[in-house]
Amino acid sequence: MEELFLRKDLDHKPEALHRVEFYIIIFIEDGEGYHSIDFNDFQCSKGTLITIRKDQIHKFFKDNNLKGSLLLFTNDFLVSYLEKAEVQKTMLLFNELLGVAKLQLQDQDFSKVFQIIHRIKEEYFDVNDEHSMHIIRSELHILITNLFRIKANSENIDFEKKHLRKFVIFQQLAEENITKTTKVQDYASMMNISSKTLNTITKSIVHKSAKEFIDEICTKQIKRLLINTELSIKEIAYQSGFEETTNFYK
């Protein structure tokens, strides 16, 4: 990770806010510093593990003295190399709405995760033969399962909770269609349920009404678009579903 700022082939500055196009695991092995995700700064130290979901905004801090590892993988990789159940588990692990993006590992978990990640790195960078992807796939499965367990235990998250699956479906629909509609009834219709049931689902999982959750998704979308300086405020307002720029400012 410490070599990131030395790379010349990047299309962005690591210390500048930018949208990620893949899934990232950041594992801190030594040092102290910060990392920013969706405009929130997280303090990091030895044992910190951060998960970043595709399309989130993040940045590194150049004055950090952090040392560690980065694992990056695309959605295509997940679908190609992991079983369907494993992909679903990965999506839940990376879903920042179901728990904080940062885990602080205890010594035993730190040692376990350290060994898995370094076996993946060794297989990818040093061995890299016809068997490597199968081994990496197995190691990634072990890593994700361990992190899934750690997150569930440390944050008391019940990944089998009633309404969770329907909430994730609603979340995906909202993120995909937020520029088209912000109406609760529209999303309820997409899911073939009533607005009342949709409110029950969101309150059960994130303790917010469906409308509050939709507005939160809309706000995140606007903030992420604002990072793209090539777009004018008027263009961002239009892409965010606001017909009038004055309504966008409100």
ZISULRA-V427929 format. One record per run of one state. SS is the DSSP state (h for helix, s for strand, l for the rest). FROM is the first residue (numbers start at 1). TO is the last residue. If there is no record, write none. Layout:
# ZISULRA-V427929
SS_FROM_TO + SS_FROM_TO
This chain:
# ZISULRA-V427929
l_1_3 + h_4_6 + l_7_17 + s_18_19 + l_20_22 + s_23_30 + l_31_31 + s_32_37 + l_38_39 + s_40_45 + l_46_47 + s_48_52 + l_53_56 + s_57_60 + l_61_66 + s_67_73 + l_74_74 + h_75_81 + l_82_83 + h_84_94 + l_95_95 + h_96_98 + l_99_101 + s_102_104 + l_105_106 + h_107_127 + l_128_131 + h_132_154 + l_155_163 + h_164_177 + l_178_183 + h_184_190 + l_191_194 + h_195_206 + l_207_209 + h_210_226 + l_227_232 + h_233_239 + l_240_244 + h_245_249 + l_250_250
